[in-house]
Amino acid sequence: MEGYMTIKQAAEKWDVTPRRIQKLCTDGRIEGAMKFGRDWAIPADAAKPEDKRVTTGEYRNWRKKKED
């Protein structure tokens, strides 16, 4: 389809795994992504969504922290 890219193409373009792109599509984080059967169509001009995963270690060992 003209103007759209596959999950594999988006993964290569944004340098992430295809599974990550699949999850972003499922969560509705890629603007304009549509599902056709079992495949996703991602607009070719779609911007890479911001990575909202916590990488600071803020939640590391959160069970062991004492509450004040």
N, C-alpha and C positions, 0 to 999 in steps of 0.2 A: 504494500500500500504506500502510495506516494505521500510524503510528509510525515510518516511515522517510522519509528524504529522498534526493533524487537528488544526483549530483555537482554539478550546477549550483546547486542550493539550498544545499548545504554550502559551495560556493565563495563565494556571496553572504553567507552567515551569518558565515563566518570571514574574509572579505575577502582571499581568495587566488584564484589562477587555477584553473579547472577541471582543467587539466593537473596542477597540484600535488596536488590532491585525488586524482586518478587514481593518481598515483605513490605517495601515502601509503597508498591502499587496496591497491595491488599489493604494497607492502613490508610490509603487515600492521600498520601503525602506527595504524590507526583501529580501536578496539575494537568488535567486533560487526559490522563491515562484511562483507556477503556479495555474491557475484557471481551474477547470474541471467542466463545467456546472455552477452551482451556488456555488460550494464548492472550498475552497483553499487547496492546498497541500504545506506544508512548510517543507523544508528539516530538518531532525531530528538534524543535526549538525549546523544549522543556528545560528548565533550569534544575540543576542538581539540588535536591532538598538539603537543608541544613542538618548536620549530624547532631541529634539531641541526646546521644548516649553520654553518660557521665564518665569522664576519663580522668578526673582529678583524684580518684581514690577516696572521695568523701564518704562513700557508703561501705568502705572496706571495714570488716570486723564490726559492723554496726550492732550486732547482738552482744558483743563483749563490752561495749561502752556503757558506763554507769550513767543513770539519769540523775540529774542534780535536783 
